[in-house]
Amino acid sequence: MLEESNARNLDHQQIQVGKTKTLEGHTKWIHSVFAKDNLVISGFNDNTIRIWDIDSGICLKTLEGHTCAVISVFVKDNLIISSSADKTIRIWDIDSGKCLKKLEGHTNVVMSVFAKDNLIISGSYDTIRIWDINSGCCLKTLKGHAANWVVSVFVKDNLIISGSYDNTVKIWDIDSGICLNTLEGHTCAVISVFVKDNLIISGSWDKTIRIWDIDTGECLKTLEGHTDWINSVFVKDNLIISGSIDKTIRIWDIANGKCLKTLKGHTDSVRSVFVKDNLIISGSTDKSIRITPISLFPGELFVFQSTMNSYNLAHHLECEIRDYFCAR
């Protein structure tokens, strides 16, 4: 259960929004955003990764190497980990921009990557894979989702949490690769998952966010308010931040499930949201990145990013999926 004593109830007056900075000039969609220190890292539909200075908004580097759209980016220490519709994962040096390793093995679009300790966990339309970050070797392949279409992965302690087009969230043991639990309740694809303490937060194309107990698998709350598919969820302190195809970002109280603020400004689907300190960073198919300061309570920030595409892949063949990403 959600402990009211451990999560402060908020109201809309406590969430103050500052002036938004917009990074513009892009010619392609932004699929993924991640922030570290004073940098924003973004994955683009033009097959590149870009590194931006948060203060100046200047693009410092463009990383080239992927041959299809970059769907997900994650930063661990001085490494950028990226996944692509070209079926590969790449590891880059954040300072030099040099590609250090190319991980091959997936047979379909790689939708999500997460790094913890010496491991990379990837979710693809074929499987979940666990990789050694140093050698680049695949250590395990996890299968269990219907059709194996995995869109989002998150790691918490010794658990992998995955969201899939089969409308479920699964919890896996990272050591054995065994599926421990399957969470059912969403009525459409689960596109984004995030873990905060003992809670799993999932965002779905059924337009809802669900909060689950990680131990029991019980759904504690269903958050409704978005008017279209939800693409991305992120948790900061006692707040859930979500991005949707309805072009908005919503800020929710994790304790009572109420929507505290709705941020407008993007002119197309919000693909990815990330929170660093008091900044909400969002990437959109309107070809812009927006950085919005908000007042937040201080606390631990578990870094995670999950990305996805808003293309209804269930109605198209695999070759059309790749053509869709690579052609734009």
N, C-alpha and C positions, 0 to 999 in steps of 0.2 A: 504493500500500500504506500501511497504518497504520505510522507510524514509532514503534517502541517507545521510542526514545531521546528523542522529542519529546513523548510522552504518558506520564505516570507511571501505573503500575498502582496501583490503590487497593484497599482492602478495606473491609468493612462497618464495622470498628471506627473508621475514619477519618471516617466520616460521622456526625456527632452531630446529633440532632434536638432542638430546643427546644420550648417551649410554643406551641401553635397558637392564634392569635387567629381568631375566627370573626365575620364580618360577616353578621348575620342581619336578618330582618324583611322580606325581599323576598317578593313575592307571585307572581313569575314566574321562569322559568329564567334563568340567566346563560349567555350564549353565548360571551362573550369577555372576557378581562381583559388589561390592559396597565398597566405601572407607569412612572412618571417622577418623579424627585425624591422628594417625600414623598406622592405621590398614586397612587391606583389608579383607573384608568378602566375601566368595565365596560359591556358592551352587553347589554341585557335583551330578553326576549321580550315586554315590554309596550311596545315601540317606543321606549324611552328609553335615554339614556346617563347614567350617574351617575359623579360624581367624589367619591372618598373620601379622607379623611385617614388615612394608614397608621397613625400613632401612636394616634390617638383612636378610629379606626373610624367616625367621624362622616361622614355623607353631606353634602358641602359644596354640591353643585349637582346638579340634574337637568335634562338637556338634552332638550327635546321638539321634534319636527319630523318625524321619520320616521313613516310611516303603517303600517309593519309592523315585525316584529322586527328588532332591530339584531344582525347576525350577526358583524361583525368591527369591531374598533377598533384604531387605530394612532396613535401620537403622534410628531410631528416638530416640534422646537422648541416653539413656543407654539400649535401647531395639533393638534387632534384630527381624524383622518380616520375616518369611519365608513361602513360599507356595510350594506345592508338587504335584506330580502325584498321591499321596495317597489320594487326595481330601481334605486335611486339610491345615490349616494355624497354625503355631506355633509362640508363642512370647517367646523370650529368654532374659535372663539377659546377657548383653555383658561382664560383669566383671567375673561373676561366671560360665557362660555357662549353667546355669540351665534353663530348660524349665518351664516357668511360667504359660502358658495357651495353650490349644489346641482348636482351633476353628473348629467346624464341622457344616456342612450344605450343602456345595457344593456336587453335585452328579457326578462330573467329575474332570478331571485334572485342578488344579488351576495354571494358567499360569503367573499371575502378581499380585503384591501387592504394595500398596502405602499407606503411613501414613501421616495424617495431623491433627494437633490439637489432639482431642481425638478419631479420627476415623481411621479405616483401610478400604481401598477400595480394593476389590479383583476382578480380572477378570478370568473367568473360561470358559470351554467349555459348561457350562450350563447357567450362568447368570453373571451379576455384582452384588456383594453384598457389603453393607455398614455395618460395625461392630463397636460396641463400644469397644475401646481399653482397657478400665478398666474392664468391665464386661464380655467381650467376646461374648456378645449377638449380633445377626444379627438384624439390625434396618430396613433395606430396601433391597428389591431384584429388580433389574432393568432388564427388558427384552425389546428387540427391534431389536437387531442384528439378521440377518437371521440365523436360527438354534442355535442362542444364543452363538455362538463360539467366545468368547472374548479372545484376546491374550495379550493385553497391556492396562494398565490404568495409567492415570496421573491426578493429581488434581491441579487446579489453582483457587485460591479464592473460589468461591461457585460453580465451574464447575468441572465436571468429563469429561475427554476426553478419549475415548476408541477406540482401533483399533481391527479389526476383520477379520476373514476368509471370510466374505462376501464382502471384498474389500473396505469397507467404514470406515470413521472416524465419530464417533457420539459425540455430545456435550450434556451433561445432567446437569440439575439443581440438586445440591446435596441435597437441602432441600426437594423438591417435588418429585424428582426421575423422572421428566418428561424429555423426549428427546427434546431438543431445536432446534437441527439442525443435518442434516446428510450430510457429505461431500463426494461427489462422484468424481471419476477421476482415482484412481488407478485401474489397470486391473487385480490385483492379491491381495492376502491376505495382509492386513496392520498389520505388525508384531511389530512395535515399534512406540510409540508416545511420544512427548516431547513438553512442552510449554515454550516459552520465551517471556515475555512481552505480546504483542497482537498477537503473531504468534504461530501457531501449526506446528510442524515439524513431518512428518510421513515417516517411512521407510517401503518399501514393497517388496514382492517377485516378483514384476514386474521389479525389479532392479533399481527403481528410488526412490528419496526422493522428497517429495512435501512440499512446504511452503504455509500455508493457513492463511488468515485473520480470527482471532477467532470471530470477531464481525459479519462479513458479510458472512463468509464461502467461500469466493472467493479463488481460487488457484492462488497464486502470482507468483510462480516459480516451475519448475520441474527440478531437478538436475539429470543429467545422467552421468555415468562414470563407475560404478560398472558393472562387467561382469556376476554377478550372484545375487541370492537373497540377500536382505539386511535384517539383523537380528536385528540390534540395532542402535539407534540414540541418541545422547547426544549433548546438546548445552552448550558452554562455551563462555561467552562474545559474540563476533561477529563471532564465529566459530561453525560449525556443525561437529561433529565427528561421523563417521558411520563405522560399522563393517559388513562384508559380508561373504557369503559362498565362495566367490572368494579368501579367505584367506588374504584379505587386510583390512587395516583401511584407510579411506580417511578423509582429513581435508578440509572443504569447507568454503568459504566466504559467510556468510549468506546474505550479501547485494547484491552481484551480482551473486551468485550461482556458482562461479568458484571453481574448485578443486585446492587447493593450494599445497597439498602434498599427496602422497600415501605411507603408511608405510607397509613394507613387513617384514616377519619374521615368522609368524605363518605358520605351514605346513598343516593346515586344517581349517575348517570353523571358523570364528570369531563369537562367540555366543553373547557376551556382551561387551559393552564399557562403561567406566565411566571416568570422568575427575575430579581430585582433585588438586587444585592449578595449577601447571604446569606439572602434570603427567597424561598421558593417560594410563589407566589400562584396559587390555583386557583379556577376558577368551575365550578359544577355545576348540574345539573337539580334538585338538592335545594334550590335557591333560596338557596344560601349561597356566600360567598367565604371561603376559608380562607387564612391567612397563616402559613406555617410556617418558622421560622428553622432553618437547617442550617449546619454548618461546611463551608466550601468553600475550595479553594485560590484565592488572588487571581489575577486575570487579566482580559483583555479580555472584554467582554460585547457580543455583537452582538445588538441589540434586534430582536426579531421576535415576532409573534403570529399564530397561525393558528387559525381557529375553524371549526366545522362543526356540523352537526346530526346527530343519531343516528337520524333518520327514514329508512327504506329507500325512497329516492325512485325507485329503478328500477321500482317496482311501482305507481306512482301518476302520474296526469296532472299537468300543469303547474298547472292551476287548484287541484288538491288540495294541491299544495305551498304555494302562497300562502295558501290557507285555513288550512292547518295552522299556519303561522307567525303569521298575523295573529289567529287566533281565541284563542290561548293567552294 
